[in-house]
């Protein structure tokens, strides 16, 4: 068993757990491969995080609660999420297996999303969500 503060103890309703985990991660021992390019090795996860978070700009969280309601929201989301693969590639995490697996998942995901685009006739995410109201 672990002797640590759990998610329900850290902060009000556990809201500070993410910050506690980030602090723990920053204070861990510094480990890097000797043959790696340190700039690319440490920028890779940052690039992945940035592009993953940029995908949330076009996702509506409720009626009128999208940060950016653009007409090509699905195309933007697919482009930004595929750019996060480059961060994994730059960090050097088992290039052959993981990168090929991520690209193959993106192909299937984009095919499924493009089917929805063909049925609704719009690349706007809000329009696609509203088209499901009849169902």
C-alpha positions as CSV (number, residue, x, y, z in Angstrom):
1,X,0.0,0.0,0.0
2,X,1.1,3.5,-0.7
3,X,1.3,6.1,2.1
4,X,0.4,9.3,0.2
5,X,-2.4,11.8,0.0
6,X,-5.0,10.6,-2.4
7,X,-7.0,12.6,-5.0
8,X,-9.8,13.2,-2.6
9,X,-7.5,14.8,0.0
10,X,-5.4,17.2,-2.1
11,X,-7.2,20.5,-2.3
12,X,-10.9,21.1,-2.3
13,X,-12.6,18.0,-3.8
14,X,-9.2,17.0,-5.1
15,X,-8.9,19.9,-7.5
16,X,-5.2,20.3,-6.7
17,X,-4.2,16.7,-7.6
18,X,-3.1,17.7,-11.1
19,X,-0.8,20.3,-9.7
20,X,0.6,17.9,-7.1
21,X,1.3,15.4,-9.9
22,X,3.0,18.1,-12.0
23,X,5.1,19.1,-9.0
24,X,6.1,15.5,-8.4
25,X,7.0,15.1,-12.0
26,X,9.2,18.2,-12.1
27,X,11.1,17.3,-9.0
28,X,12.0,13.8,-10.1
29,X,15.5,12.8,-11.1
30,X,16.8,14.2,-14.3
31,X,17.4,11.3,-16.8
32,X,18.3,11.6,-20.4
33,X,19.9,9.3,-22.9
34,X,23.6,10.1,-23.6
35,X,23.3,9.9,-27.4
36,X,20.1,12.0,-27.7
37,X,19.8,15.5,-28.9
38,X,18.7,17.1,-25.6
39,X,16.8,20.0,-27.2
40,X,14.6,17.7,-29.3
41,X,14.3,15.1,-26.6
42,X,12.8,17.6,-24.1
43,X,10.8,19.6,-26.7
44,X,9.1,16.5,-28.0
45,X,6.6,16.0,-25.1
46,X,6.0,19.8,-25.0
47,X,5.1,19.8,-28.7
48,X,2.8,16.9,-28.1
49,X,1.1,18.6,-25.1
50,X,0.6,21.9,-27.0
51,X,-0.9,20.4,-30.1
52,X,-3.1,18.1,-28.0
53,X,-4.5,21.0,-26.0
54,X,-5.0,23.1,-29.2
55,X,-7.5,20.5,-30.3
56,X,-9.9,21.6,-27.5
57,X,-10.4,25.0,-29.1
58,X,-13.1,23.8,-31.5
59,X,-14.8,21.3,-29.3
60,X,-18.2,22.7,-28.0
61,X,-18.8,21.9,-24.3
62,X,-22.5,22.9,-24.5
63,X,-24.8,25.1,-26.5
64,X,-22.7,28.2,-27.4
65,X,-19.8,27.1,-25.2
66,X,-17.1,26.5,-27.9
67,X,-14.0,28.5,-27.5
68,X,-13.8,28.9,-31.3
69,X,-16.7,28.0,-33.5
70,X,-15.1,27.9,-37.0
71,X,-16.6,26.4,-40.1
72,X,-13.7,24.1,-40.7
73,X,-13.5,22.8,-37.1
74,X,-13.3,19.1,-38.0
75,X,-10.5,19.8,-40.4
76,X,-8.7,21.9,-37.8
77,X,-9.1,19.2,-35.2
78,X,-7.7,16.5,-37.5
79,X,-4.7,18.6,-38.5
80,X,-3.8,19.6,-35.0
81,X,-4.2,16.1,-33.6
82,X,-2.0,14.7,-36.3
83,X,0.7,17.2,-35.6
84,X,1.0,15.9,-32.0
85,X,2.5,12.7,-33.5
86,X,5.6,14.7,-34.4
87,X,6.3,15.4,-30.8
88,X,6.4,11.7,-30.1
89,X,8.6,11.2,-33.1
90,X,11.0,13.9,-31.9
91,X,11.2,12.5,-28.4
92,X,12.4,9.2,-29.9
93,X,10.0,6.9,-28.2
94,X,10.5,3.6,-30.2
95,X,10.1,5.3,-33.5
96,X,9.2,2.3,-35.7
97,X,6.4,0.8,-33.6
98,X,4.6,3.8,-31.9
99,X,4.7,6.2,-34.8
100,X,3.3,3.6,-37.3
101,X,0.6,2.7,-34.7
102,X,-0.4,6.3,-34.2
103,X,-0.6,7.0,-37.9
104,X,-2.7,3.9,-38.5
105,X,-5.1,5.0,-35.7
106,X,-5.4,8.4,-37.3
107,X,-6.3,6.9,-40.6
108,X,-9.2,5.0,-39.1
109,X,-10.3,7.9,-37.0
110,X,-10.3,10.3,-39.8
111,X,-12.2,7.9,-42.0
112,X,-14.9,7.6,-39.4
113,X,-15.1,11.3,-38.9
114,X,-15.3,12.0,-42.7
115,X,-18.3,9.7,-42.8
116,X,-20.1,12.0,-40.4
117,X,-19.0,15.0,-42.6
118,X,-20.5,13.3,-45.7
119,X,-23.8,12.7,-43.9
120,X,-24.2,16.2,-42.5
121,X,-22.4,18.1,-45.3
122,X,-20.5,20.4,-43.0
123,X,-17.1,20.6,-41.3
124,X,-18.5,22.6,-38.4
125,X,-18.5,20.6,-35.3
126,X,-21.5,22.4,-33.8
127,X,-23.6,21.7,-37.0
128,X,-22.6,18.0,-36.8
129,X,-23.7,17.8,-33.2
130,X,-27.0,19.5,-33.9
131,X,-27.6,17.1,-36.8
132,X,-27.8,14.3,-34.2
133,X,-30.7,15.9,-32.4
134,X,-33.3,14.1,-34.6
135,X,-31.9,10.8,-33.5
